[in-house]
Amino acid sequence: MVADLIQLFLIVLTLAFAILSIEVKDLFHAIIFFALMCISIGSMFWMLNAPYLAVFQLSIYAGAVVALFLVTITLTVRREREAK
């Protein structure tokens, strides 16, 4: 019963973070919401007794992809400021 409520909460949280990552105008905040969405998906995998998928989700998506997005945004913003 408690596990079902936690899973329902994680589903709602994941949907909220997904919508926020699309609708937010600031790219940095969109990346943060994307990372939170990936973390909540990894938590759902862990609750479904799929630890391999949970670790994969957290290490690849929440770690590597978000780091690449942040580096890309940082370098793009820096070049735009230098061009002005």
N, C-alpha and C positions, 0 to 999 in steps of 0.2 A: 504494500500500500504506500509506504513512504517512498520507496524507489520509483513507483509510478508517478508520484507527485514531483519528485526531483527531475525525472525525465521530461515531464510536461513543462516544468519550469525551464529546463535547458532548451527545449524546442522553441518556446516562446522567446527566450533570450536570443537564440540563434537567429530567428526570423527578424527580431528587432535590430540586431547588429547588422544583418544583411541589408535590410532596408536603409538603415542609417549610412552604411558604407556607400550606397548608391546615391542617396539623396543629399548628402552633405556637400557643400560647395568647396570647402578647404581640403586640399589633397592630403595633407598630413593627418587630419582627423579621419578622413576616409580610410587611410591605411591603418590607423589605430583601431577603428571599428572592424576592419577586415581581420586584423590579428585577433581581436576578441571573439569574432565569429569562429575563427579557426580553433581557438582554444575551447570554446563551448562545444564544437563538433567533436574535438578530441575527448572531451569529458563524456560526451554521449557514447562514443566508442568504448571508452573504459567501462562505463556502466553496463554496456551490452556484452561484457566479457570478451572484448576484442583488443587486448593490450597492444598487439603488433600494429594494428591500424591506428590506435590512439597515439603511439609513439611516432609513427610515420607522419600522422597529421600534425602533431606538435613540432616535430623536428624539421620537416620539409616546408610545410605551408606557414605555420606560425613563426618559424625561425628563419629559414633561408629566403623564402619568397618575400616576406615582409622586410627583411634586411636589404634585399635588392631594390625593392620599391623605395625605401627610405633613402638609399644612396642615390638612386636615380633622381628623385625629387630634389634632394639637396644639391646635386650637381647641376640640374636644370635651372633651379632658382638662382644659383650663383652665377651662371653664365648669362641669364637674363639681366641680372643686376649690373654685370660688367659691361653688357652691350649698351646700357642706357647712359 
